[in-house]
Amino acid sequence: MASSGQDLQHVLERFAAECEAAGMRISTSKSEAMVLDRKRVACPLQVGGEVLPQVEEFKYLGVLFTSEGKMEREIDRRIGAASAVMRSVYRTIVVKKELSRKAKLSIYQSIYVPTLTYGHELWVMTERTRSRIQAAEMSFLPQGGWALP
């Protein structure tokens, strides 16, 4: 990270030199650059004479980052992933009448909530975001005995 393209290129060159001194090299085929800014900004970076592709988004540890710095798409992805998991669990497990409400709630809390909130530490929790998350959570609780006691 750096405050300008020139500074970033300098840091990248130093990093490449340190890697080389340790017997390693930066894999340019696996490296990308992304500028965090509200508007599109070109920042051509090179490693060993090869230009790194500049991307508008990338996933890191399962979390989607965008160049605008907004997390709406990531929140949409998390809601979609949690919904897909719960639909699958609902169809195969939750419909079973012999499963207690407590067991169903335990499944919800141990599978749905972590899937929904993975990476949430990065989210700016606006009222709109909070409302979207609550709506996603509530959309599954009333179904088939999910309602809380």
N, C-alpha and C positions, 0 to 999 in steps of 0.2 A: 504494500500500500504506500502511496505517496500523494502529494498534493498537486503534482504536475506530471505530464507525460515525460518530460526531460528527467525529472527526479526519479521517476519510476524506471526509466531505461537505465539510469546510473545504478540504482539499487539492484536491478536485474543482472547487470553486468558483474557487479560485485558478488552476487549470489552464485552466478555461473562460475566465476573464478574460484570461489571457495569450494564449490562442488568439485571442480576439476582438481584442485589441490588435494581433495580427499579421495580422488580416484573415481568420482562419479560425474555424470553429466545430466543436464536437463533434457528430457525427452520432448522435443518440439512437437512430435506427432500426438502427444498426450497433453499438451499445454495450450491454454487459451488465455486471452486477456478480456477483462470486462471493466468498463468505466461506469462508476456510480455517479449518475447525474440525471437531472430531470429532463434534459434534452440530450439528443444524440451527439456524442463527441468522438471524433476519430482520435485514436491513440495508437499509432503503429509501433509495436515493440518487436525487437529482434533479439534472438539468442543465436550466437554463432553464425550470424549472417542470414538466418531464416526468420521470416516474419511470422509472428504468432497470430493466429486468427482471432479477431475480436468478436465476441458474442454478446447477445443482448440478455441471455439468461443461462444459468447452469445449475446443476444439482450438486450439492455437497452434503455428504452424510445423509442423503435422503430428503434434503430440504431444497426447495426451488428458490433461487435468488435471481432477481431481475436487475437490469442496469438502472431502472428508475428507483430502485430501493423500496418499492411497494411490495406488500405481502399478500395482496388480494388473490392472486393466482394460486399461491401456495395454500391459502386458507381454503379456496375452492377445491384444490386437490385433496387436502386433508378431509374435508367434509365428504367428498366423493369416495375416498378410500374407506372411511369409517362406515359410510352408508353401504358400500358394497360388502364389507365384512359382515355387517349386521344382517343384511339380506340373506347372505349365505348361512350364517348361524341360525337365523330365524327359521329358514326353510327346513333345516336339518335337525335342529336341536330344540329350539324354543317352542315349537308347536306341540311338543310332547306334553300331554296332560299330566303325566306323573312327575314332571319337573316342578319343584316348588317355586313360589314367587321369589324367595330368598336366593335360590340357585340362579334363577333368571337374572335377578339384579346383580348377582356376583359376576355372571358372564358379561353383562353390560358394562360394569365398572372395570373389569379386568381386560376386556378386549376393545370395546367401542371407545371408551373415554381415552385410553392411551393412543389409539390409532388417530383419533380426532385431534388430540392436543400435542402430538409429537412435533417438537420444534417451536412450540408456542412461545417460548421465552423471547423469540425474535419479533413477535407480533406487537404492533402498537395497538393496545386494547382500547379502541374507540367505542363509543356507544353502538355504532353500526356493527362493528366486529363482534362485540359481546352479544348483540341481538341475533346475529347470524349463527353463532356457536350455540346459543341457547335454543334457537329454533331447530337446529340440526339435532341436538340432544333430545328435545321434546318430541321430535317426529317419530322416535322409536319407542319411547316409554309407554305410551298408551296401548300399543299393539299386543294382542295375545297375552294379556296378563303381566305386561311389563310395569303397569302402574305401581307406584310405590305404596306400601301399606300405610 
